[in-house]
Amino acid sequence: MRAPDTVKLAVVQMHVTDQLEDNVSRATAHVRDAAAQGAQVILLPELFENLYFCQVEREEYFALAHPLEGHPFIGRFQELARELGVVLPLSYFEKAGQAHYNSLVCIDADGTLLGNYRKTHIPDGPGYEEKYYFNPGDTGFKVWDTRYGRVGVGICWDQWYPETARVMMLQGADFLLYPTAIGSEPAEVETPNSHHMWQRAMIGHAVSNSTYVAAANRIGTEVVGDLTQTYYGHTFVSDYTGEIVAELAETEEGALIHTLNIAEARKFRAGMGFFRDRRPELYGPLLTLDGVTRRG
């Protein structure tokens, strides 16, 4: 399937409550609003169905997970995608047998489920205790042929890894998307609370892969257990040269819409030669944890 020359992308920034129906209803309204403005691919934030429960380790939050088959809201978004003719990469908390995953399905513009991606990189730190809840993803990275081009999607912590972006581009992605839930750190953490690092990491992927990159974040202050986090928004779109071409502020809610010139990005990418000049035969250390390539 050949990518269209242009794609109108929307990335949604929204606050989240502890009520599934409230979150799904508002997410649906944001999708409808974006589609009314001509958006063809619409990205919602990571785990928008509930508060970011990974702030703390509590057994009761495993009850928020559901199997893909018979899921309480994915089918509703399939119907919405079919009605509006839009592509919806959709984040959710997946239960599969005794395993739990931070997952995403890609819904094509006719409502078809194109496949399921399970988050590869799982963080573990104060306020982001994801290893307690999620098994490491076992699907490998995914790129989907949709009505509006080949869409590559990583999930939150994946966005910090150049390997994620590179693999999806090698698989033929036309642009890269990252649903996100990121904000303030607990007081005892030395890591700076800065959205700039977060954006710069992804802008680096845009530059080194000559591709559009976009991220959708949540906003607002959420209290889970005895912890409080404030999510810093700054949902954005970077073009294929690394320029931020659209961005929302830290408290804005709604759909950020930008037209991606896929044909121009493809031409620019070929001219830069980053993929022509790669030397994969020398990248063996990337397949190890300690950088030492072992033979035999």
C-alpha positions, 0 to 999 in steps of 0.5 A, spaced: 500 500 500 503 506 497 503 512 502 499 518 500 503 524 499 500 528 505 497 525 511 493 530 516 495 528 523 492 529 530 495 528 537 490 529 543 492 532 549 487 531 555 486 530 562 484 523 565 480 521 571 479 515 575 472 513 571 473 509 565 466 512 562 468 519 563 475 518 560 472 514 554 467 519 553 472 525 552 477 521 548 471 520 543 469 527 543 476 529 542 477 524 536 470 527 533 473 534 534 479 532 530 476 528 525 471 534 524 477 538 522 480 533 517 484 529 521 486 522 518 490 519 523 488 521 531 493 519 537 490 519 544 495 519 550 498 512 553 493 509 558 488 514 557 482 509 560 484 511 567 489 515 572 496 513 571 496 507 576 503 506 576 505 511 581 504 506 586 505 498 587 498 496 589 495 489 587 488 492 586 490 496 580 491 489 576 483 489 575 484 495 570 487 490 565 482 486 560 483 481 554 483 484 547 478 479 545 471 482 548 475 489 551 470 494 554 472 500 549 476 497 543 470 495 540 467 502 541 473 505 538 473 500 532 466 503 530 468 510 531 474 509 526 469 506 521 464 511 522 469 517 521 474 514 516 480 515 521 486 511 523 486 510 531 492 507 534 489 506 541 493 504 548 490 500 553 492 495 559 492 488 556 491 482 560 493 475 557 492 469 561 496 470 567 501 476 563 499 483 563 502 488 558 502 495 556 499 495 549 496 498 543 492 496 537 492 500 531 485 500 528 484 502 520 480 507 517 475 501 516 475 499 523 479 493 522 484 491 528 491 491 524 495 488 530 497 488 537 503 491 540 506 490 547 511 495 550 518 493 549 521 498 554 518 498 561 521 503 566 522 502 573 523 508 578 519 512 583 513 514 581 513 510 574 513 503 577 511 499 571 515 493 572 511 491 577 505 491 573 507 490 566 511 484 563 516 486 557 513 486 550 514 480 546 511 482 539 517 486 537 516 493 534 510 494 529 509 498 523 502 497 520 499 499 513 493 503 514 489 507 509 493 513 511 500 510 510 505 506 514 504 508 521 510 506 526 508 506 534 512 506 540 509 507 547 512 512 552 518 509 555 520 506 548 520 514 545 527 514 549 530 509 545 533 510 538 533 503 537 525 503 537 525 509 532 530 506 527 527 499 527 520 502 525 523 506 520 527 500 517 520 496 517 518 502 512 514 507 517 512 513 514 512 517 520 513 515 528 508 516 533 508 515 541 503 515 546 505 518 553 504 519 560 509 523 563 510 529 568 513 530 575 518 526 579 517 525 586 521 530 591 526 525 592 528 523 585 534 527 582 532 527 575 530 534 573 523 535 571 523 537 564 519 536 558 525 539 554 529 532 555 523 528 553 522 532 546 529 532 545 530 525 545 524 524 540 527 530 536 533 526 535 529 520 532 526 525 527 533 528 525 537 521 524 531 518 521 529 524 517 522 523 519 516 526 522 515 524 530 509 526 534 507 525 541 501 525 545 501 526 553 496 527 558 495 533 563 493 535 570 494 533 577 493 526 579 493 523 586 494 515 586 495 512 593 500 517 597 503 520 591 501 526 586 504 527 579 502 533 575 503 531 567 506 536 563 503 536 556 507 539 551 504 534 546 508 536 539 509 534 532 516 535 529 518 535 522 523 531 518 528 536 520 527 536 527 523 542 527 517 543 532 512 545 527 506 544 532 505 544 540 500 545 546 502 548 552 502 544 559 495 545 561 491 546 554 486 540 552 484 538 545 487 536 538 493 538 535 493 538 528 498 538 523 499 536 515 505 531 514 508 532 507 510 524 507 512 525 499 517 531 501 520 527 507 521 521 503 525 525 498 529 528 503 530 522 507 533 519 501 538 525 499 540 525 506 543 518 506 542 516 513 540 509 511 544 508 505 550 509 509 549 504 515 553 499 517 549 493 520 555 488 520 559 493 525 553 493 530 554 487 533 555 490 540 548 493 540 545 486 541 549 485 547 548 488 554 555 490 556 557 492 549 562 486 548 560 482 542 562 474 543 563 469 538 562 462 538 
